[in-house]
Amino acid sequence: MEGIVHKIVNLNGINMHVAEKGKGPVVLFLHGFPELWYTWRHQILAFAALGYRAVAPDLRGFGDTDAPSLITSYTCLHMVGDIVALIGSLGVDQVFLVAHDWGAMVGWYLCLFRPDLIKAFVSLAVPFRRRHPTLKPTEGMLAFFGDEYYMCRFQPGKMESEIAEYGAPAVIKKILTDRKPGPPILPKQNPFGNLRDIDNIKLPTWFSEEDLKYYASKYNHNGFGGGLNYYRALDLNWELTAAWTGVQIRIPVKLIVGDLDMVYTTPGMKEYVHGGGFKNDVPLLKECVVIEGAGHFINQERAEEVNDHIHDFIKEF
């Protein structure tokens, strides 16, 4: 982590923690849940060495960035507002965008609302999701996957107390090491499984005990509420984006996904990605890379391979 500069930037009504290294064109990295700027540690070092300015914030609600308490402070408009202000603070007109999981969702909204700020977008794990004109997200997920689907379980209720029973290290360990394909299910009893079984999980080579300790230290301090609020604002996002129904993303895009990824293996997703639907919604889609044997947290699991794919794409612009 040597040479990574950390700073707090006041923007859009919050204090945002930002990590960065390097000089040159800006590559902006947006993390997902339950993660932090730290998920991009390999990318920050690699792209700084390649002649880029690598910038990775803790998003609103995560890590050392402020976490407003109200669910209504976590809409897509707040998220995009944060990132637009961050880009402005960097003193540049445009950035290369690389994003994963919820960061990718924010990235798609950023491309939808402010395409003028993005040179090109590399989305990891999460394709664009077009807005359904009549069906709210939670209603659709409940109908298709049931009330134990993880996004349904993350709605207001008992999730914070259930996480507290396990502790941050166990929950983070379980989520980051889980490689079960298909839509994630969190049963109402023992949602993350048996604690003893989690203790016996051997960490993969790409995620060390030190990595786990860093993640857990931030979540022990700040809790999971900020991250969970992203899921709790899904229906509000749907209401706020009615005016963008059917609008295409007109930014050059590359998708990188693992073939074991829980999103990619959700029923209907492969058909959307490869069957023409994704290309219709994102006309400037250049490539969909599927990495064999890789799971959801692909930027950590296959760091060098992913870095090469990102660089091969953005160096064209």
C-alpha positions, 0 to 999 in steps of 0.5 A: 500500500506504499505511496497511496495517498488518503484524504477526506473531501467535503462534497455533496453534504458529506465527508468522503474518504478517497484513496489515490496514487499516480499521475495521468488520466484518472481511472475512478474505481467504485466498490460494492457491498460489503467492501471498501476502497481497499477492494481496489488495492491491486488495481490502484498500484497497477494503474499508477504504475501504468501511468494513470491516476488511480482514485478509489473512494469509500462510497457514501455509507462505507468505511471512513466516508460519512454514513447518513442514517436515513434510507432516503439519503441513499438514492441513485441521485445522491450517489451520482451527486457524490461522484460528480462532485468527486470528479469535479474535485479532481480537476478533470473533465472526464474519467475512465470508470471501473466499478464492481457490484453496487459500485457498478450500479452507481456507475450505470446511473452515472452513465445514464445521468452524466455521460459527459463525464465518462470516457469509457466504463468497465463494469465488473460482475453487473450488467446494465439493468433496464428499468421495468416500467410497471414493476417495482424492484422488490416486488419483482424479486419477491415474485421471482426469488422469494422472500429469502432472496438476499435483496429482500432480506436486506430490506428493513427488519432484522438484518442488522441484528442477525449480522451482529449475532455472527460478527463482522469478520464471520459475515464478511468471510462468508460473503467473500468466500461463497462461490455458490452460483445462482441467486443468493438466499439468506434463510430466516434461520441462520442466514449465513450458516453455522458459525462453526462452519464459517470459522472452518472456512479456509481463506482463499489465496487472494484474501488474507487474514490481514485483508479480513482484519482491515474490512472487519475493523471498518465494519465493526466501527461503522456497522453495515447499515449504510451498505444495507441502505443501498438495497433499501432505496431500490424502490425509491430509485425506481420511482425517481428514474421513471423519466429514464425508462427505456433510455440507452447507455451511450458510453463505450462499455466492457463487461468482465464477469466470472462464470461462477458469479452469483449475478451472472448465474441468476436465471435469465442473466446469461440470456440477457448478456449474450442474447442481444438484450444487453447490446440493445440497451448499451449500443456501444458495448464492446466486449463481454469477458467471461473468466472461467472458474472465477466468482463474484469478487473478481477484481481481487480473485483474478487481479492481474487478469482483470487489470490486463482486461481493463487496460486493454480496453481503456488504452484505446481511448 
